[in-house]
């Protein structure tokens, strides 16, 4: 039955958009189908439950969760400053904060290595003061993942803060609330959907991180070899194993998208 709502008259998509839309969908979906068809289903349980695979999966989830928490602790306040501050410093800082979004991850890994490695100024200070060496440790994996994933949280949360505006904070201030109280009691509840979406996206990006991790942390089993690094290694040794582990990453990605999508849609309402 056709709608008689005058506001919906003429609303629709031009037919010409469907062809490139279908082609674009195929470009994304068909490689996934190819991966599924290449999977050796008979060996799948054996391949994905091996000791090395389970170790890499556990390390990936643990480091991704830690880096997401670190991104929240550092990126949350950063997003608030970028959204609320009108200073020149904030405007100059924004391109730097978003740099990991466009920078090749391996370049970011090298930058971390030559900053926190033994030859870097930060690495020398850590070695001198605390006797700590960061590269090629699990901590290096967390830092590499945080470096590439934090901008996703910052972008999502900053957008939510800008959309929410400051009118409710202003009302709270007129009622006697301090800036901290207004932010905690008024602003944070308003941006929770955007924050949730940003956290899920940051976790997903950290979970799939490869380039910065291999450059800064290396690939040591049980210490720095995450699931993406294991997939890369297995493709040279056991193609079936690499395909099976890739399918695990695809399934994890689908789960993450399924979790993030409702929150993103809720944030747009």
Phi and psi in degrees as GROMACS dihedral restraints (atoms count N, CA, C in turn):
[ dihedral_restraints ]
;  ai    aj    ak    al  type     phi  dphi    fc
    3     4     5     6     1   -77.3    20    10
    4     5     6     7     1   142.8    20    10
    6     7     8     9     1   -74.7    20    10
    7     8     9    10     1   140.6    20    10
    9    10    11    12     1  -104.0    20    10
   10    11    12    13     1     7.8    20    10
   12    13    14    15     1   -65.8    20    10
   13    14    15    16     1   119.8    20    10
   15    16    17    18     1   -62.6    20    10
   16    17    18    19     1   -22.6    20    10
   18    19    20    21     1   -73.5    20    10
   19    20    21    22     1   -19.0    20    10
   21    22    23    24     1   -98.6    20    10
   22    23    24    25     1    -2.2    20    10
   24    25    26    27     1   -66.5    20    10
   25    26    27    28     1   127.2    20    10
   27    28    29    30     1    83.0    20    10
   28    29    30    31     1    -0.7    20    10
   30    31    32    33     1   -83.6    20    10
   31    32    33    34     1   131.1    20    10
   33    34    35    36     1   165.4    20    10
   34    35    36    37     1   175.1    20    10
   36    37    38    39     1   -96.9    20    10
   37    38    39    40     1   138.2    20    10
   39    40    41    42     1   -62.3    20    10
   40    41    42    43     1   138.1    20    10
   42    43    44    45     1   -59.5    20    10
   43    44    45    46     1   -27.3    20    10
   45    46    47    48     1   -65.5    20    10
   46    47    48    49     1   -19.3    20    10
   48    49    50    51     1   -76.8    20    10
   49    50    51    52     1   -19.9    20    10
   51    52    53    54     1   -68.3    20    10
   52    53    54    55     1   -36.3    20    10
   54    55    56    57     1   -64.1    20    10
   55    56    57    58     1   -55.6    20    10
   57    58    59    60     1   -64.4    20    10
   58    59    60    61     1   -29.8    20    10
   60    61    62    63     1   -64.2    20    10
   61    62    63    64     1   -44.0    20    10
   63    64    65    66     1   -66.5    20    10
   64    65    66    67     1   -40.4    20    10
   66    67    68    69     1   -63.3    20    10
   67    68    69    70     1   -42.2    20    10
   69    70    71    72     1   -63.4    20    10
   70    71    72    73     1   -40.6    20    10
   72    73    74    75     1   -61.8    20    10
   73    74    75    76     1   -41.8    20    10
   75    76    77    78     1   -63.6    20    10
   76    77    78    79     1   -37.2    20    10
   78    79    80    81     1   -61.7    20    10
   79    80    81    82     1   -32.2    20    10
   81    82    83    84     1   -87.6    20    10
   82    83    84    85     1   -42.2    20    10
   84    85    86    87     1   -80.0    20    10
   85    86    87    88     1   -38.0    20    10
   87    88    89    90     1   -63.2    20    10
   88    89    90    91     1   -40.6    20    10
   90    91    92    93     1   -60.3    20    10
   91    92    93    94     1   -34.2    20    10
   93    94    95    96     1   -66.6    20    10
   94    95    96    97     1   -41.6    20    10
   96    97    98    99     1   -61.2    20    10
   97    98    99   100     1   -42.1    20    10
   99   100   101   102     1   -60.9    20    10
  100   101   102   103     1   -38.2    20    10
  102   103   104   105     1   -65.1    20    10
  103   104   105   106     1   -41.8    20    10
  105   106   107   108     1   -65.2    20    10
  106   107   108   109     1   -43.3    20    10
  108   109   110   111     1   -67.7    20    10
  109   110   111   112     1   -25.5    20    10
  111   112   113   114     1   -82.8    20    10
  112   113   114   115     1   -14.8    20    10
  114   115   116   117     1   -69.2    20    10
  115   116   117   118     1   132.5    20    10
  117   118   119   120     1   -82.6    20    10
  118   119   120   121     1    94.1    20    10
  120   121   122   123     1   -62.6    20    10
  121   122   123   124     1   -29.9    20    10
  123   124   125   126     1   -66.5    20    10
  124   125   126   127     1   -34.0    20    10
  126   127   128   129     1   -97.1    20    10
  127   128   129   130     1    -2.3    20    10
  129   130   131   132     1   -56.1    20    10
  130   131   132   133     1   -50.9    20    10
  132   133   134   135     1   -58.4    20    10
  133   134   135   136     1   -40.2    20    10
  135   136   137   138     1   -64.6    20    10
  136   137   138   139     1   -41.1    20    10
  138   139   140   141     1   -71.9    20    10
  139   140   141   142     1   -39.7    20    10
  141   142   143   144     1   -87.7    20    10
  142   143   144   145     1    -6.7    20    10
  144   145   146   147     1  -113.0    20    10
  145   146   147   148     1    12.5    20    10
  147   148   149   150     1   -65.6    20    10
  148   149   150   151     1   159.0    20    10
  150   151   152   153     1   -60.4    20    10
  151   152   153   154     1   -39.9    20    10
  153   154   155   156     1   -68.4    20    10
  154   155   156   157     1   -40.2    20    10
  156   157   158   159     1   -66.5    20    10
  157   158   159   160     1   -44.1    20    10
  159   160   161   162     1   -65.8    20    10
  160   161   162   163     1   -37.2    20    10
  162   163   164   165     1   -64.1    20    10
  163   164   165   166     1   -44.0    20    10
  165   166   167   168     1   -66.4    20    10
  166   167   168   169     1   -39.5    20    10
  168   169   170   171     1   -65.0    20    10
  169   170   171   172     1   -45.0    20    10
  171   172   173   174     1   -62.2    20    10
  172   173   174   175     1   -42.0    20    10
  174   175   176   177     1   -65.3    20    10
  175   176   177   178     1   -40.9    20    10
  177   178   179   180     1   -61.4    20    10
  178   179   180   181     1   -48.6    20    10
  180   181   182   183     1   -65.6    20    10
  181   182   183   184     1   -41.6    20    10
  183   184   185   186     1   -66.6    20    10
  184   185   186   187     1   -46.7    20    10
  186   187   188   189     1   -70.1    20    10
  187   188   189   190     1   -36.0    20    10
  189   190   191   192     1   -65.3    20    10
  190   191   192   193     1   -40.0    20    10
  192   193   194   195     1   -65.5    20    10
  193   194   195   196     1   -41.1    20    10
  195   196   197   198     1   -66.5    20    10
  196   197   198   199     1   -43.0    20    10
  198   199   200   201     1   -67.8    20    10
  199   200   201   202     1   -32.8    20    10
  201   202   203   204     1   -66.4    20    10
  202   203   204   205     1   -40.6    20    10
  204   205   206   207     1   -63.3    20    10
  205   206   207   208     1   -41.9    20    10
  207   208   209   210     1   -65.5    20    10
  208   209   210   211     1   -39.0    20    10
  210   211   212   213     1   -63.1    20    10
  211   212   213   214     1   -36.0    20    10
  213   214   215   216     1   -66.5    20    10
  214   215   216   217     1   -46.0    20    10
  216   217   218   219     1   -65.9    20    10
  217   218   219   220     1   -34.2    20    10
  219   220   221   222     1   -97.8    20    10
  220   221   222   223     1   -42.4    20    10
  222   223   224   225     1   -78.1    20    10
  223   224   225   226     1   -28.6    20    10
  225   226   227   228     1   -61.1    20    10
  226   227   228   229     1   -55.5    20    10
  228   229   230   231     1   -60.0    20    10
  229   230   231   232     1   -35.6    20    10
  231   232   233   234     1   -63.1    20    10
  232   233   234   235     1   -42.4    20    10
  234   235   236   237     1   -63.2    20    10
  235   236   237   238     1   -39.8    20    10
  237   238   239   240     1   -63.3    20    10
  238   239   240   241     1   -42.2    20    10
  240   241   242   243     1   -64.3    20    10
  241   242   243   244     1   -44.4    20    10
  243   244   245   246     1   -66.1    20    10
  244   245   246   247     1   -34.4    20    10
  246   247   248   249     1   -77.9    20    10
  247   248   249   250     1   -33.6    20    10
  249   250   251   252     1  -101.8    20    10
  250   251   252   253     1   -29.2    20    10
  252   253   254   255     1   -79.3    20    10
  253   254   255   256     1   139.5    20    10
  255   256   257   258     1  -109.4    20    10
  256   257   258   259     1    16.1    20    10
  258   259   260   261     1   -76.5    20    10
  259   260   261   262     1   159.2    20    10
  261   262   263   264     1   -64.7    20    10
  262   263   264   265     1   -36.4    20    10
  264   265   266   267     1   -60.1    20    10
  265   266   267   268     1   -41.3    20    10
  267   268   269   270     1   -65.8    20    10
  268   269   270   271     1   -39.8    20    10
  270   271   272   273     1   -65.8    20    10
  271   272   273   274     1   -36.4    20    10
  273   274   275   276     1   -74.2    20    10
  274   275   276   277     1   -29.1    20    10
  276   277   278   279     1   -75.6    20    10
  277   278   279   280     1   -29.3    20    10
  279   280   281   282     1   -56.7    20    10
  280   281   282   283     1   -48.3    20    10
  282   283   284   285     1   -60.9    20    10
  283   284   285   286     1   -33.3    20    10
  285   286   287   288     1   -68.4    20    10
  286   287   288   289     1   -41.9    20    10
  288   289   290   291     1   -62.4    20    10
  289   290   291   292     1   -37.2    20    10
  291   292   293   294     1   -86.7    20    10
  292   293   294   295     1    -2.6    20    10
  294   295   296   297     1   -55.1    20    10
  295   296   297   298     1   -43.1    20    10
  297   298   299   300     1   -60.4    20    10
  298   299   300   301     1   -17.8    20    10
  300   301   302   303     1   -68.1    20    10
  301   302   303   304     1   -30.2    20    10
  303   304   305   306     1  -112.4    20    10
  304   305   306   307     1   -12.9    20    10
  306   307   308   309     1   -78.8    20    10
  307   308   309   310     1   134.7    20    10
  309   310   311   312     1   -56.6    20    10
  310   311   312   313     1   130.2    20    10
  312   313   314   315     1   -54.5    20    10
  313   314   315   316     1   -36.2    20    10
  315   316   317   318     1   -64.8    20    10
  316   317   318   319     1   -31.0    20    10
  318   319   320   321     1   -67.1    20    10
  319   320   321   322     1   -41.5    20    10
  321   322   323   324     1   -61.1    20    10
  322   323   324   325     1   -39.6    20    10
  324   325   326   327     1   -63.2    20    10
  325   326   327   328     1   -41.3    20    10
  327   328   329   330     1   -66.0    20    10
  328   329   330   331     1   -38.6    20    10
  330   331   332   333     1   -62.1    20    10
  331   332   333   334     1   -41.8    20    10
  333   334   335   336     1   -65.1    20    10
  334   335   336   337     1   -39.6    20    10
  336   337   338   339     1   -62.9    20    10
  337   338   339   340     1   -43.7    20    10
  339   340   341   342     1   -85.2    20    10
  340   341   342   343     1     1.9    20    10
  342   343   344   345     1  -102.6    20    10
  343   344   345   346     1   -46.2    20    10
  345   346   347   348     1  -105.8    20    10
  346   347   348   349     1    -2.1    20    10
  348   349   350   351     1   -75.2    20    10
  349   350   351   352     1   176.2    20    10
  351   352   353   354     1   -62.8    20    10
  352   353   354   355     1   -26.3    20    10
  354   355   356   357     1   -88.9    20    10
  355   356   357   358     1    -9.9    20    10
  357   358   359   360     1   -87.0    20    10
  358   359   360   361     1   156.7    20    10
  360   361   362   363     1   -64.0    20    10
  361   362   363   364     1   -39.5    20    10
  363   364   365   366     1   -67.9    20    10
  364   365   366   367     1   -40.4    20    10
  366   367   368   369     1   -64.7    20    10
  367   368   369   370     1   -38.8    20    10
  369   370   371   372     1   -64.7    20    10
  370   371   372   373     1   -40.2    20    10
  372   373   374   375     1   -66.2    20    10
  373   374   375   376     1   -42.5    20    10
  375   376   377   378     1   -62.8    20    10
  376   377   378   379     1   -38.9    20    10
  378   379   380   381     1   -68.6    20    10
  379   380   381   382     1   -39.9    20    10
  381   382   383   384     1   -71.6    20    10
  382   383   384   385     1   -45.5    20    10
  384   385   386   387     1   -82.2    20    10
  385   386   387   388     1   -41.4    20    10
  387   388   389   390     1  -119.2    20    10
  388   389   390   391     1    -6.2    20    10
  390   391   392   393     1    65.8    20    10
  391   392   393   394     1    31.9    20    10
  393   394   395   396     1  -110.6    20    10
  394   395   396   397     1   135.9    20    10
  396   397   398   399     1  -119.0    20    10
  397   398   399   400     1   119.7    20    10
  399   400   401   402     1   -85.0    20    10
  400   401   402   403     1   -45.3    20    10
  402   403   404   405     1   -57.0    20    10
  403   404   405   406     1   146.8    20    10
  405   406   407   408     1    64.0    20    10
  406   407   408   409     1    34.0    20    10
  408   409   410   411     1  -128.2    20    10
  409   410   411   412     1   170.6    20    10
  411   412   413   414     1   -63.2    20    10
  412   413   414   415     1   -33.6    20    10
  414   415   416   417     1   -61.0    20    10
  415   416   417   418     1   -34.9    20    10
  417   418   419   420     1   -65.1    20    10
  418   419   420   421     1   -36.8    20    10
  420   421   422   423     1   -61.8    20    10
  421   422   423   424     1   -45.7    20    10
  423   424   425   426     1   -62.3    20    10
  424   425   426   427     1   -43.9    20    10
  426   427   428   429     1   -65.5    20    10
  427   428   429   430     1   -41.1    20    10
  429   430   431   432     1   -63.4    20    10
  430   431   432   433     1   -43.7    20    10
  432   433   434   435     1   -65.7    20    10
  433   434   435   436     1   -39.3    20    10
  435   436   437   438     1   -64.7    20    10
  436   437   438   439     1   -40.6    20    10
  438   439   440   441     1   -56.9    20    10
  439   440   441   442     1   -43.3    20    10
  441   442   443   444     1   -87.7    20    10
  442   443   444   445     1   -22.4    20    10
  444   445   446   447     1   -97.9    20    10
  445   446   447   448     1   -27.2    20    10
  447   448   449   450     1   -58.4    20    10
  448   449   450   451     1   -38.3    20    10
  450   451   452   453     1   -59.0    20    10
  451   452   453   454     1   -29.1    20    10
  453   454   455   456     1   -64.5    20    10
  454   455   456   457     1   -42.0    20    10
  456   457   458   459     1   -68.5    20    10
  457   458   459   460     1   -41.1    20    10
  459   460   461   462     1   -62.0    20    10
  460   461   462   463     1   -46.1    20    10
  462   463   464   465     1   -62.2    20    10
  463   464   465   466     1   -46.3    20    10
  465   466   467   468     1   -63.8    20    10
  466   467   468   469     1   -46.6    20    10
  468   469   470   471     1   -72.5    20    10
  469   470   471   472     1   -37.6    20    10
  471   472   473   474     1   -62.9    20    10
  472   473   474   475     1   -42.0    20    10
  474   475   476   477     1   -62.0    20    10
  475   476   477   478     1   -41.1    20    10
  477   478   479   480     1   -64.8    20    10
  478   479   480   481     1   -39.4    20    10
  480   481   482   483     1   -66.0    20    10
  481   482   483   484     1   -40.6    20    10
  483   484   485   486     1   -67.7    20    10
  484   485   486   487     1   -38.1    20    10
  486   487   488   489     1   -67.0    20    10
  487   488   489   490     1   -39.8    20    10
  489   490   491   492     1   -65.7    20    10
  490   491   492   493     1   -30.5    20    10
  492   493   494   495     1    69.2    20    10
  493   494   495   496     1  -168.8    20    10
  495   496   497   498     1  -120.6    20    10
  496   497   498   499     1     8.7    20    10
  498   499   500   501     1   -64.1    20    10
  499   500   501   502     1   -39.2    20    10
  501   502   503   504     1   -71.9    20    10
  502   503   504   505     1   -33.4    20    10
  504   505   506   507     1   -64.9    20    10
  505   506   507   508     1   -39.0    20    10
  507   508   509   510     1   -64.4    20    10
  508   509   510   511     1   -42.6    20    10
  510   511   512   513     1   -61.4    20    10
  511   512   513   514     1   -43.7    20    10
  513   514   515   516     1   -62.1    20    10
  514   515   516   517     1   -38.0    20    10
  516   517   518   519     1   -65.3    20    10
  517   518   519   520     1   -38.5    20    10
  519   520   521   522     1   -66.9    20    10
  520   521   522   523     1   -21.7    20    10
  522   523   524   525     1   -89.7    20    10
  523   524   525   526     1     4.8    20    10
  525   526   527   528     1   100.6    20    10
  526   527   528   529     1     3.5    20    10
  528   529   530   531     1   -74.9    20    10
  529   530   531   532     1   140.5    20    10
  531   532   533   534     1   -74.0    20    10
  532   533   534   535     1   162.9    20    10
  534   535   536   537     1   -56.0    20    10
  535   536   537   538     1   -40.1    20    10
  537   538   539   540     1   -65.8    20    10
  538   539   540   541     1   -42.8    20    10
  540   541   542   543     1   -66.1    20    10
  541   542   543   544     1   -42.7    20    10
  543   544   545   546     1   -63.4    20    10
  544   545   546   547     1   -40.2    20    10
  546   547   548   549     1   -67.0    20    10
  547   548   549   550     1   -43.4    20    10
  549   550   551   552     1   -71.8    20    10
  550   551   552   553     1   -41.1    20    10
  552   553   554   555     1   -91.9    20    10
  553   554   555   556     1   -21.8    20    10
  555   556   557   558     1  -114.6    20    10
  556   557   558   559     1   -54.6    20    10
  558   559   560   561     1   -70.5    20    10
  559   560   561   562     1   -48.3    20    10
  561   562   563   564     1   -57.7    20    10
  562   563   564   565     1   -47.4    20    10
  564   565   566   567     1   -59.8    20    10
  565   566   567   568     1   -32.1    20    10
  567   568   569   570     1   -68.4    20    10
  568   569   570   571     1   -32.5    20    10
  570   571   572   573     1  -102.8    20    10
  571   572   573   574     1    10.0    20    10
  573   574   575   576     1   -57.6    20    10
  574   575   576   577     1   -41.4    20    10
  576   577   578   579     1   -60.3    20    10
  577   578   579   580     1   -43.6    20    10
  579   580   581   582     1   -65.6    20    10
  580   581   582   583     1   -38.1    20    10
  582   583   584   585     1   -65.1    20    10
  583   584   585   586     1   -43.6    20    10
  585   586   587   588     1   -61.9    20    10
  586   587   588   589     1   -42.9    20    10
  588   589   590   591     1   -63.4    20    10
  589   590   591   592     1   -42.5    20    10
  591   592   593   594     1   -63.5    20    10
  592   593   594   595     1   -39.3    20    10
  594   595   596   597     1   -64.6    20    10
  595   596   597   598     1   -42.3    20    10
  597   598   599   600     1   -66.6    20    10
  598   599   600   601     1   -42.0    20    10
  600   601   602   603     1   -65.4    20    10
  601   602   603   604     1   -39.5    20    10
  603   604   605   606     1   -64.0    20    10
  604   605   606   607     1   -41.7    20    10
  606   607   608   609     1   -62.4    20    10
  607   608   609   610     1   -43.2    20    10
  609   610   611   612     1   -63.6    20    10
  610   611   612   613     1   -42.2    20    10
  612   613   614   615     1   -65.4    20    10
  613   614   615   616     1   -40.2    20    10
  615   616   617   618     1   -65.6    20    10
  616   617   618   619     1   -39.3    20    10
  618   619   620   621     1   -63.6    20    10
  619   620   621   622     1   -34.6    20    10
  621   622   623   624     1   -96.4    20    10
  622   623   624   625     1     6.6    20    10
  624   625   626   627     1   -66.1    20    10
  625   626   627   628     1   137.0    20    10
  627   628   629   630     1  -131.9    20    10
  628   629   630   631     1   -57.3    20    10
  630   631   632   633     1   -60.9    20    10
  631   632   633   634     1   -52.5    20    10
  633   634   635   636     1   -65.2    20    10
  634   635   636   637     1   -34.5    20    10
  636   637   638   639     1   -67.1    20    10
  637   638   639   640     1   -46.7    20    10
  639   640   641   642     1   -68.4    20    10
  640   641   642   643     1   -30.7    20    10
  642   643   644   645     1   -76.9    20    10
  643   644   645   646     1   -34.3    20    10
  645   646   647   648     1   -99.8    20    10
  646   647   648   649     1   -32.8    20    10
  648   649   650   651     1  -112.6    20    10
  649   650   651   652     1   -15.6    20    10
  651   652   653   654     1    74.7    20    10
  652   653   654   655     1  -164.2    20    10
  654   655   656   657     1  -136.7    20    10
  655   656   657   658     1    82.3    20    10
  657   658   659   660     1  -111.0    20    10
  658   659   660   661     1   121.6    20    10
  660   661   662   663     1   -59.2    20    10
  661   662   663   664     1   130.7    20    10
  663   664   665   666     1    82.6    20    10
  664   665   666   667     1   -11.2    20    10
  666   667   668   669     1  -119.3    20    10
  667   668   669   670     1   -49.8    20    10
  669   670   671   672     1  -133.0    20    10
  670   671   672   673     1    -5.2    20    10
  672   673   674   675     1   -82.6    20    10
  673   674   675   676     1    94.0    20    10
  675   676   677   678     1   -79.8    20    10
  676   677   678   679     1   176.2    20    10
  678   679   680   681     1   -61.7    20    10
  679   680   681   682     1   -44.1    20    10
  681   682   683   684     1   -59.9    20    10
  682   683   684   685     1   -37.9    20    10
  684   685   686   687     1   -67.5    20    10
  685   686   687   688     1   -37.0    20    10
  687   688   689   690     1   -66.2    20    10
  688   689   690   691     1   -38.8    20    10
  690   691   692   693     1   -59.9    20    10
  691   692   693   694     1   -45.3    20    10
  693   694   695   696     1   -62.5    20    10
  694   695   696   697     1   -39.9    20    10
  696   697   698   699     1   -68.3    20    10
  697   698   699   700     1   -42.6    20    10
  699   700   701   702     1   -66.5    20    10
  700   701   702   703     1   -28.1    20    10
  702   703   704   705     1   -63.5    20    10
  703   704   705   706     1   -21.5    20    10
  705   706   707   708     1   -89.2    20    10
  706   707   708   709     1   -16.7    20    10
  708   709   710   711     1  -112.4    20    10
  709   710   711   712     1   -50.8    20    10
  711   712   713   714     1  -139.5    20    10
  712   713   714   715     1   100.2    20    10
  714   715   716   717     1   -62.5    20    10
  715   716   717   718     1   -40.0    20    10
  717   718   719   720     1   -61.1    20    10
  718   719   720   721     1   -40.4    20    10
  720   721   722   723     1   -64.9    20    10
  721   722   723   724     1   -41.5    20    10
  723   724   725   726     1   -63.7    20    10
  724   725   726   727     1   -40.7    20    10
  726   727   728   729     1   -66.5    20    10
  727   728   729   730     1   -42.4    20    10
  729   730   731   732     1   -63.2    20    10
  730   731   732   733     1   -44.1    20    10
  732   733   734   735     1   -68.3    20    10
  733   734   735   736     1   -33.7    20    10
  735   736   737   738     1   -63.5    20    10
  736   737   738   739     1   -37.8    20    10
  738   739   740   741     1   -64.8    20    10
  739   740   741   742     1   -35.3    20    10
  741   742   743   744     1   -61.9    20    10
  742   743   744   745     1   -43.1    20    10
  744   745   746   747     1   -63.8    20    10
  745   746   747   748     1   -37.6    20    10
  747   748   749   750     1   -63.4    20    10
  748   749   750   751     1   -44.5    20    10
  750   751   752   753     1   -62.6    20    10
  751   752   753   754     1   -42.9    20    10
  753   754   755   756     1   -62.0    20    10
  754   755   756   757     1   -40.1    20    10
  756   757   758   759     1   -64.1    20    10
  757   758   759   760     1   -41.0    20    10
  759   760   761   762     1   -63.6    20    10
  760   761   762   763     1   -41.1    20    10
  762   763   764   765     1   -62.8    20    10
  763   764   765   766     1   -43.2    20    10
  765   766   767   768     1   -62.6    20    10
  766   767   768   769     1   -44.1    20    10
  768   769   770   771     1   -63.2    20    10
  769   770   771   772     1   -40.8    20    10
  771   772   773   774     1   -62.9    20    10
  772   773   774   775     1   -33.0    20    10
  774   775   776   777     1   -76.9    20    10
  775   776   777   778     1   -40.6    20    10
  777   778   779   780     1   -75.9    20    10
  778   779   780   781     1   -34.0    20    10
  780   781   782   783     1   -60.5    20    10
  781   782   783   784     1   -48.1    20    10
  783   784   785   786     1   -60.8    20    10
  784   785   786   787     1   -35.6    20    10
  786   787   788   789     1   -68.9    20    10
  787   788   789   790     1   -39.3    20    10
  789   790   791   792     1   -64.6    20    10
  790   791   792   793     1   -42.1    20    10
  792   793   794   795     1   -65.7    20    10
  793   794   795   796     1   -37.9    20    10
  795   796   797   798     1   -65.4    20    10
  796   797   798   799     1   -35.0    20    10
  798   799   800   801     1   -69.5    20    10
  799   800   801   802     1   -20.3    20    10
  801   802   803   804     1   -86.0    20    10
  802   803   804   805     1   -11.2    20    10
